[in-house]
Amino acid sequence: MAQGRLDSAGIESFLADTNMARVDWPLTRGMRLQVESADVATAMELLAQPDNPDLTSDPQ
């Protein structure tokens, strides 16, 4: 899902360690989502935002 969010924002990304996740399962340490160094700050800011702000906002 994170890679899809970055792709839709025009940030190229790469999932590393996908094969290791399959080998280690169920003890998976996860995969690494990598972006170009120039895109790191933007990617981190984008991924820190809620998936759907309408669902996480205060319903008052």
PDB file of N, CA, C and O in Angstrom:
ATOM      1  N   MET A   1       0.819  -1.184   0.000  1.00  0.00           N
ATOM      2  CA  MET A   1       0.000   0.000   0.000  1.00  0.00           C
ATOM      3  C   MET A   1       0.868   1.255   0.000  1.00  0.00           C
ATOM      4  O   MET A   1       0.548   2.236  -0.671  1.00  0.00           O
ATOM      5  N   ALA A   2       1.950   1.221   0.742  1.00  0.00           N
ATOM      6  CA  ALA A   2       2.831   2.388   0.796  1.00  0.00           C
ATOM      7  C   ALA A   2       3.435   2.670  -0.576  1.00  0.00           C
ATOM      8  O   ALA A   2       3.546   3.824  -0.990  1.00  0.00           O
ATOM      9  N   GLN A   3       3.820   1.618  -1.268  1.00  0.00           N
ATOM     10  CA  GLN A   3       4.397   1.811  -2.596  1.00  0.00           C
ATOM     11  C   GLN A   3       3.362   2.403  -3.551  1.00  0.00           C
ATOM     12  O   GLN A   3       3.704   3.236  -4.390  1.00  0.00           O
ATOM     13  N   GLY A   4       2.121   1.989  -3.435  1.00  0.00           N
ATOM     14  CA  GLY A   4       1.051   2.548  -4.260  1.00  0.00           C
ATOM     15  C   GLY A   4       0.834   4.027  -3.996  1.00  0.00           C
ATOM     16  O   GLY A   4       0.602   4.801  -4.925  1.00  0.00           O
ATOM     17  N   ARG A   5       0.909   4.422  -2.731  1.00  0.00           N
ATOM     18  CA  ARG A   5       0.763   5.846  -2.391  1.00  0.00           C
ATOM     19  C   ARG A   5       1.886   6.660  -3.010  1.00  0.00           C
ATOM     20  O   ARG A   5       1.654   7.744  -3.546  1.00  0.00           O
ATOM     21  N   LEU A   6       3.108   6.135  -2.936  1.00  0.00           N
ATOM     22  CA  LEU A   6       4.239   6.853  -3.526  1.00  0.00           C
ATOM     23  C   LEU A   6       4.105   6.915  -5.038  1.00  0.00           C
ATOM     24  O   LEU A   6       4.344   7.963  -5.639  1.00  0.00           O
ATOM     25  N   ASP A   7       3.728   5.811  -5.656  1.00  0.00           N
ATOM     26  CA  ASP A   7       3.554   5.781  -7.112  1.00  0.00           C
ATOM     27  C   ASP A   7       2.514   6.807  -7.556  1.00  0.00           C
ATOM     28  O   ASP A   7       2.715   7.509  -8.547  1.00  0.00           O
ATOM     29  N   SER A   8       1.405   6.894  -6.824  1.00  0.00           N
ATOM     30  CA  SER A   8       0.346   7.831  -7.216  1.00  0.00           C
ATOM     31  C   SER A   8       0.780   9.282  -7.044  1.00  0.00           C
ATOM     32  O   SER A   8       0.205  10.179  -7.659  1.00  0.00           O
ATOM     33  N   ALA A   9       1.794   9.518  -6.208  1.00  0.00           N
ATOM     34  CA  ALA A   9       2.335  10.864  -6.026  1.00  0.00           C
ATOM     35  C   ALA A   9       3.491  11.142  -6.986  1.00  0.00           C
ATOM     36  O   ALA A   9       4.082  12.221  -6.950  1.00  0.00           O
ATOM     37  N   GLY A  10       3.812  10.177  -7.838  1.00  0.00           N
ATOM     38  CA  GLY A  10       4.885  10.355  -8.813  1.00  0.00           C
ATOM     39  C   GLY A  10       6.279  10.091  -8.262  1.00  0.00           C
ATOM     40  O   GLY A  10       7.271  10.515  -8.855  1.00  0.00           O
ATOM     41  N   ILE A  11       6.362   9.392  -7.132  1.00  0.00           N
ATOM     42  CA  ILE A  11       7.662   9.068  -6.534  1.00  0.00           C
ATOM     43  C   ILE A  11       7.979   7.611  -6.835  1.00  0.00           C
ATOM     44  O   ILE A  11       7.247   6.709  -6.426  1.00  0.00           O
ATOM     45  N   GLU A  12       9.076   7.387  -7.553  1.00  0.00           N
ATOM     46  CA  GLU A  12       9.478   6.018  -7.872  1.00  0.00           C
ATOM     47  C   GLU A  12      10.011   5.341  -6.614  1.00  0.00           C
ATOM     48  O   GLU A  12      10.741   5.945  -5.828  1.00  0.00           O
ATOM     49  N   SER A  13       9.634   4.080  -6.441  1.00  0.00           N
ATOM     50  CA  SER A  13      10.099   3.337  -5.271  1.00  0.00           C
ATOM     51  C   SER A  13      10.399   1.902  -5.667  1.00  0.00           C
ATOM     52  O   SER A  13      10.005   1.432  -6.734  1.00  0.00           O
ATOM     53  N   PHE A  14      11.108   1.221  -4.778  1.00  0.00           N
ATOM     54  CA  PHE A  14      11.531  -0.149  -5.027  1.00  0.00           C
ATOM     55  C   PHE A  14      11.386  -0.943  -3.741  1.00  0.00           C
ATOM     56  O   PHE A  14      11.847  -0.507  -2.686  1.00  0.00           O
ATOM     57  N   LEU A  15      10.751  -2.102  -3.820  1.00  0.00           N
ATOM     58  CA  LEU A  15      10.637  -2.982  -2.655  1.00  0.00           C
ATOM     59  C   LEU A  15      11.828  -3.925  -2.634  1.00  0.00           C
ATOM     60  O   LEU A  15      12.002  -4.747  -3.533  1.00  0.00           O
ATOM     61  N   ALA A  16      12.643  -3.796  -1.600  1.00  0.00           N
ATOM     62  CA  ALA A  16      13.808  -4.661  -1.442  1.00  0.00           C
ATOM     63  C   ALA A  16      13.481  -5.774  -0.453  1.00  0.00           C
ATOM     64  O   ALA A  16      12.600  -5.619   0.392  1.00  0.00           O
ATOM     65  N   ASP A  17      14.169  -6.860  -0.554  1.00  0.00           N
ATOM     66  CA  ASP A  17      14.053  -8.001   0.368  1.00  0.00           C
ATOM     67  C   ASP A  17      12.730  -8.747   0.249  1.00  0.00           C
ATOM     68  O   ASP A  17      12.333  -9.420   1.201  1.00  0.00           O
ATOM     69  N   THR A  18      12.036  -8.654  -0.876  1.00  0.00           N
ATOM     70  CA  THR A  18      10.771  -9.372  -1.010  1.00  0.00           C
ATOM     71  C   THR A  18      10.984 -10.874  -0.980  1.00  0.00           C
ATOM     72  O   THR A  18      10.147 -11.600  -0.443  1.00  0.00           O
ATOM     73  N   ASN A  19      12.076 -11.356  -1.540  1.00  0.00           N
ATOM     74  CA  ASN A  19      12.339 -12.797  -1.517  1.00  0.00           C
ATOM     75  C   ASN A  19      12.691 -13.275  -0.117  1.00  0.00           C
ATOM     76  O   ASN A  19      12.318 -14.384   0.265  1.00  0.00           O
ATOM     77  N   MET A  20      13.395 -12.471   0.647  1.00  0.00           N
ATOM     78  CA  MET A  20      13.756 -12.846   2.012  1.00  0.00           C
ATOM     79  C   MET A  20      12.519 -12.925   2.896  1.00  0.00           C
ATOM     80  O   MET A  20      12.457 -13.752   3.806  1.00  0.00           O
ATOM     81  N   ALA A  21      11.535 -12.071   2.635  1.00  0.00           N
ATOM     82  CA  ALA A  21      10.305 -12.107   3.435  1.00  0.00           C
ATOM     83  C   ALA A  21       9.620 -13.458   3.264  1.00  0.00           C
ATOM     84  O   ALA A  21       9.047 -13.986   4.218  1.00  0.00           O
ATOM     85  N   ARG A  22       9.673 -14.015   2.072  1.00  0.00           N
ATOM     86  CA  ARG A  22       9.043 -15.324   1.832  1.00  0.00           C
ATOM     87  C   ARG A  22       9.822 -16.444   2.518  1.00  0.00           C
ATOM     88  O   ARG A  22       9.226 -17.388   3.037  1.00  0.00           O
ATOM     89  N   VAL A  23      11.147 -16.344   2.521  1.00  0.00           N
ATOM     90  CA  VAL A  23      11.994 -17.385   3.108  1.00  0.00           C
ATOM     91  C   VAL A  23      11.857 -17.405   4.627  1.00  0.00           C
ATOM     92  O   VAL A  23      11.762 -18.480   5.220  1.00  0.00           O
ATOM     93  N   ASP A  24      11.846 -16.252   5.257  1.00  0.00           N
ATOM     94  CA  ASP A  24      11.821 -16.160   6.713  1.00  0.00           C
ATOM     95  C   ASP A  24      10.435 -16.325   7.327  1.00  0.00           C
ATOM     96  O   ASP A  24      10.330 -16.510   8.539  1.00  0.00           O
ATOM     97  N   TRP A  25       9.385 -16.264   6.541  1.00  0.00           N
ATOM     98  CA  TRP A  25       8.038 -16.284   7.093  1.00  0.00           C
ATOM     99  C   TRP A  25       7.837 -17.505   7.964  1.00  0.00           C
ATOM    100  O   TRP A  25       8.263 -18.580   7.542  1.00  0.00           O
ATOM    101  N   PRO A  26       7.239 -17.447   9.122  1.00  0.00           N
ATOM    102  CA  PRO A  26       6.516 -16.309   9.712  1.00  0.00           C
ATOM    103  C   PRO A  26       7.375 -15.389  10.563  1.00  0.00           C
ATOM    104  O   PRO A  26       6.843 -14.541  11.280  1.00  0.00           O
ATOM    105  N   LEU A  27       8.657 -15.534  10.501  1.00  0.00           N
ATOM    106  CA  LEU A  27       9.544 -14.676  11.280  1.00  0.00           C
ATOM    107  C   LEU A  27      10.031 -13.490  10.453  1.00  0.00           C
ATOM    108  O   LEU A  27      11.163 -13.035  10.619  1.00  0.00           O
ATOM    109  N   THR A  28       9.201 -13.005   9.589  1.00  0.00           N
ATOM    110  CA  THR A  28       9.576 -11.955   8.651  1.00  0.00           C
ATOM    111  C   THR A  28       9.939 -10.659   9.361  1.00  0.00           C
ATOM    112  O   THR A  28       9.228 -10.186  10.246  1.00  0.00           O
ATOM    113  N   ARG A  29      11.033 -10.122   8.957  1.00  0.00           N
ATOM    114  CA  ARG A  29      11.445  -8.809   9.460  1.00  0.00           C
ATOM    115  C   ARG A  29      10.888  -7.719   8.580  1.00  0.00           C
ATOM    116  O   ARG A  29      11.066  -6.540   8.884  1.00  0.00           O
ATOM    117  N   GLY A  30      10.237  -8.063   7.526  1.00  0.00           N
ATOM    118  CA  GLY A  30       9.636  -7.077   6.641  1.00  0.00           C
ATOM    119  C   GLY A  30      10.462  -6.843   5.400  1.00  0.00           C
ATOM    120  O   GLY A  30      11.483  -7.490   5.165  1.00  0.00           O
ATOM    121  N   MET A  31       9.993  -5.909   4.624  1.00  0.00           N
ATOM    122  CA  MET A  31      10.661  -5.515   3.398  1.00  0.00           C
ATOM    123  C   MET A  31      11.053  -4.055   3.524  1.00  0.00           C
ATOM    124  O   MET A  31      10.524  -3.327   4.364  1.00  0.00           O
ATOM    125  N   ARG A  32      11.972  -3.641   2.693  1.00  0.00           N
ATOM    126  CA  ARG A  32      12.403  -2.241   2.695  1.00  0.00           C
ATOM    127  C   ARG A  32      11.836  -1.551   1.466  1.00  0.00           C
ATOM    128  O   ARG A  32      11.969  -2.045   0.346  1.00  0.00           O
ATOM    129  N   LEU A  33      11.209  -0.419   1.682  1.00  0.00           N
ATOM    130  CA  LEU A  33      10.712   0.411   0.594  1.00  0.00           C
ATOM    131  C   LEU A  33      11.746   1.506   0.371  1.00  0.00           C
ATOM    132  O   LEU A  33      11.964   2.350   1.241  1.00  0.00           O
ATOM    133  N   GLN A  34      12.373   1.490  -0.781  1.00  0.00           N
ATOM    134  CA  GLN A  34      13.451   2.426  -1.063  1.00  0.00           C
ATOM    135  C   GLN A  34      13.026   3.450  -2.102  1.00  0.00           C
ATOM    136  O   GLN A  34      12.295   3.140  -3.043  1.00  0.00           O
ATOM    137  N   VAL A  35      13.499   4.677  -1.912  1.00  0.00           N
ATOM    138  CA  VAL A  35      13.264   5.763  -2.870  1.00  0.00           C
ATOM    139  C   VAL A  35      14.594   6.468  -3.127  1.00  0.00           C
ATOM    140  O   VAL A  35      15.560   6.280  -2.387  1.00  0.00           O
ATOM    141  N   GLU A  36      14.632   7.264  -4.160  1.00  0.00           N
ATOM    142  CA  GLU A  36      15.822   8.065  -4.447  1.00  0.00           C
ATOM    143  C   GLU A  36      16.075   9.019  -3.281  1.00  0.00           C
ATOM    144  O   GLU A  36      15.134   9.479  -2.634  1.00  0.00           O
ATOM    145  N   SER A  37      17.330   9.309  -3.019  1.00  0.00           N
ATOM    146  CA  SER A  37      17.674  10.172  -1.885  1.00  0.00           C
ATOM    147  C   SER A  37      17.009  11.550  -1.993  1.00  0.00           C
ATOM    148  O   SER A  37      16.682  12.154  -0.972  1.00  0.00           O
ATOM    149  N   ALA A  38      16.809  12.045  -3.197  1.00  0.00           N
ATOM    150  CA  ALA A  38      16.170  13.352  -3.388  1.00  0.00           C
ATOM    151  C   ALA A  38      14.691  13.322  -2.996  1.00  0.00           C
ATOM    152  O   ALA A  38      14.106  14.371  -2.727  1.00  0.00           O
ATOM    153  N   ASP A  39      14.076  12.128  -2.961  1.00  0.00           N
ATOM    154  CA  ASP A  39      12.653  12.003  -2.665  1.00  0.00           C
ATOM    155  C   ASP A  39      12.358  11.566  -1.229  1.00  0.00           C
ATOM    156  O   ASP A  39      11.192  11.428  -0.859  1.00  0.00           O
ATOM    157  N   VAL A  40      13.383  11.349  -0.423  1.00  0.00           N
ATOM    158  CA  VAL A  40      13.177  10.792   0.918  1.00  0.00           C
ATOM    159  C   VAL A  40      12.259  11.656   1.765  1.00  0.00           C
ATOM    160  O   VAL A  40      11.293  11.143   2.330  1.00  0.00           O
ATOM    161  N   ALA A  41      12.530  12.943   1.871  1.00  0.00           N
ATOM    162  CA  ALA A  41      11.732  13.819   2.738  1.00  0.00           C
ATOM    163  C   ALA A  41      10.275  13.857   2.292  1.00  0.00           C
ATOM    164  O   ALA A  41       9.368  13.775   3.120  1.00  0.00           O
ATOM    165  N   THR A  42      10.050  13.981   0.997  1.00  0.00           N
ATOM    166  CA  THR A  42       8.689  14.022   0.480  1.00  0.00           C
ATOM    167  C   THR A  42       7.977  12.700   0.720  1.00  0.00           C
ATOM    168  O   THR A  42       6.809  12.685   1.110  1.00  0.00           O
ATOM    169  N   ALA A  43       8.669  11.596   0.491  1.00  0.00           N
ATOM    170  CA  ALA A  43       8.072  10.275   0.691  1.00  0.00           C
ATOM    171  C   ALA A  43       7.711  10.058   2.158  1.00  0.00           C
ATOM    172  O   ALA A  43       6.630   9.555   2.464  1.00  0.00           O
ATOM    173  N   MET A  44       8.600  10.430   3.053  1.00  0.00           N
ATOM    174  CA  MET A  44       8.321  10.243   4.477  1.00  0.00           C
ATOM    175  C   MET A  44       7.139  11.102   4.924  1.00  0.00           C
ATOM    176  O   MET A  44       6.310  10.655   5.717  1.00  0.00           O
ATOM    177  N   GLU A  45       7.062  12.319   4.425  1.00  0.00           N
ATOM    178  CA  GLU A  45       5.940  13.202   4.765  1.00  0.00           C
ATOM    179  C   GLU A  45       4.625  12.624   4.245  1.00  0.00           C
ATOM    180  O   GLU A  45       3.617  12.625   4.952  1.00  0.00           O
ATOM    181  N   LEU A  46       4.643  12.136   3.017  1.00  0.00           N
ATOM    182  CA  LEU A  46       3.444  11.555   2.422  1.00  0.00           C
ATOM    183  C   LEU A  46       2.994  10.310   3.188  1.00  0.00           C
ATOM    184  O   LEU A  46       1.804  10.146   3.458  1.00  0.00           O
ATOM    185  N   LEU A  47       3.927   9.443   3.534  1.00  0.00           N
ATOM    186  CA  LEU A  47       3.583   8.202   4.234  1.00  0.00           C
ATOM    187  C   LEU A  47       3.191   8.435   5.695  1.00  0.00           C
ATOM    188  O   LEU A  47       2.553   7.576   6.304  1.00  0.00           O
ATOM    189  N   ALA A  48       3.559   9.576   6.259  1.00  0.00           N
ATOM    190  CA  ALA A  48       3.188   9.891   7.639  1.00  0.00           C
ATOM    191  C   ALA A  48       1.740  10.378   7.740  1.00  0.00           C
ATOM    192  O   ALA A  48       1.158  10.393   8.825  1.00  0.00           O
ATOM    193  N   GLN A  49       1.165  10.776   6.598  1.00  0.00           N
ATOM    194  CA  GLN A  49      -0.219  11.253   6.596  1.00  0.00           C
ATOM    195  C   GLN A  49      -1.170  10.068   6.698  1.00  0.00           C
ATOM    196  O   GLN A  49      -0.853   8.971   6.237  1.00  0.00           O
ATOM    197  N   PRO A  50      -2.345  10.287   7.306  1.00  0.00           N
ATOM    198  CA  PRO A  50      -3.337   9.205   7.371  1.00  0.00           C
ATOM    199  C   PRO A  50      -3.759   8.770   5.967  1.00  0.00           C
ATOM    200  O   PRO A  50      -3.743   9.568   5.029  1.00  0.00           O
ATOM    201  N   ASP A  51      -4.134   7.502   5.835  1.00  0.00           N
ATOM    202  CA  ASP A  51      -4.575   6.987   4.537  1.00  0.00           C
ATOM    203  C   ASP A  51      -5.797   7.732   4.020  1.00  0.00           C
ATOM    204  O   ASP A  51      -5.867   8.090   2.844  1.00  0.00           O
ATOM    205  N   ASN A  52      -6.762   7.964   4.911  1.00  0.00           N
ATOM    206  CA  ASN A  52      -7.981   8.660   4.516  1.00  0.00           C
ATOM    207  C   ASN A  52      -8.301   9.681   5.588  1.00  0.00           C
ATOM    208  O   ASN A  52      -8.869   9.320   6.618  1.00  0.00           O
ATOM    209  N   PRO A  53      -7.951  10.957   5.380  1.00  0.00           N
ATOM    210  CA  PRO A  53      -8.174  11.969   6.397  1.00  0.00           C
ATOM    211  C   PRO A  53      -9.636  12.067   6.845  1.00  0.00           C
ATOM    212  O   PRO A  53      -9.896  12.423   7.995  1.00  0.00           O
ATOM    213  N   ASP A  54     -10.589  11.761   5.972  1.00  0.00           N
ATOM    214  CA  ASP A  54     -11.998  11.838   6.336  1.00  0.00           C
ATOM    215  C   ASP A  54     -12.354  10.827   7.413  1.00  0.00           C
ATOM    216  O   ASP A  54     -13.249  11.075   8.221  1.00  0.00           O
ATOM    217  N   LEU A  55     -11.665   9.685   7.437  1.00  0.00           N
ATOM    218  CA  LEU A  55     -11.956   8.650   8.424  1.00  0.00           C
ATOM    219  C   LEU A  55     -11.251   8.872   9.745  1.00  0.00           C
ATOM    220  O   LEU A  55     -11.666   8.319  10.763  1.00  0.00           O
ATOM    221  N   THR A  56     -10.190   9.671   9.753  1.00  0.00           N
ATOM    222  CA  THR A  56      -9.437   9.854  10.977  1.00  0.00           C
ATOM    223  C   THR A  56      -9.712  11.204  11.646  1.00  0.00           C
ATOM    224  O   THR A  56      -9.226  11.455  12.749  1.00  0.00           O
ATOM    225  N   SER A  57     -10.476  12.063  10.997  1.00  0.00           N
ATOM    226  CA  SER A  57     -10.753  13.363  11.590  1.00  0.00           C
ATOM    227  C   SER A  57     -11.839  13.249  12.659  1.00  0.00           C
ATOM    228  O   SER A  57     -12.579  12.267  12.704  1.00  0.00           O
ATOM    229  N   ASP A  58     -11.924  14.262  13.514  1.00  0.00           N
ATOM    230  CA  ASP A  58     -12.898  14.300  14.585  1.00  0.00           C
ATOM    231  C   ASP A  58     -14.288  14.518  13.991  1.00  0.00           C
ATOM    232  O   ASP A  58     -14.488  15.506  13.285  1.00  0.00           O
ATOM    233  N   PRO A  59     -15.254  13.638  14.248  1.00  0.00           N
ATOM    234  CA  PRO A  59     -16.561  13.726  13.587  1.00  0.00           C
ATOM    235  C   PRO A  59     -17.510  14.776  14.173  1.00  0.00           C
ATOM    236  O   PRO A  59     -18.717  14.665  13.959  1.00  0.00           O
ATOM    237  N   GLN A  60     -17.037  15.767  14.886  1.00  0.00           N
ATOM    238  CA  GLN A  60     -17.904  16.774  15.504  1.00  0.00           C
ATOM    239  C   GLN A  60     -18.589  17.633  14.502  1.00  0.00           C
ATOM    240  O   GLN A  60     -19.351  18.526  14.873  1.00  0.00           O
TER     241      GLN A  60
END
